[in-house]
Amino acid sequence: MSSTLPNSPLTTYVLNTGDGVPGARMALSLHRLDSLLVIWNLVTVGTTDEDGRCPGLITTKAFTPGMYKMRFETGQYWESLGHNSFYPYVEIVFTITNPNERFHLPLLLSRFSYSTYRGS
């Protein structure tokens, strides 16, 4: 199915490190900062698939230099698994200077911690 989706220059992956499984069915959203108005504009929303990935986040044409944030609805995710968590959501803010590159934004997550890094 993912082969029919547009090839996004920005990808993500969620790994539930507490259980050692992909973070499946997690809601997320991508936003871009309007630097003139200093407000975040919603670009897209999505949900991770069974492999913890969310393909087709943004098109190459729409991916322009600027500041972005990806918001992961971690509280809802843990609640759906019957657990509570310390973080109701995780927002990762990042800057794109060269939109011709490919960017991968993984989220490694447990109920009480998270980490991320810039992949390619």
Secondary structure as UniProt FT lines:
FT   HELIX           2..4
FT   STRAND          10..16
FT   TURN            17..20
FT   STRAND          21..22
FT   TURN            24..25
FT   STRAND          27..34
FT   TURN            35..38
FT   STRAND          39..47
FT   TURN            50..51
FT   TURN            60..62
FT   STRAND          66..72
FT   HELIX           74..80
FT   TURN            81..82
FT   STRAND          90..96
FT   TURN            99..100
FT   STRAND          103..109
FT   STRAND          114..116
//
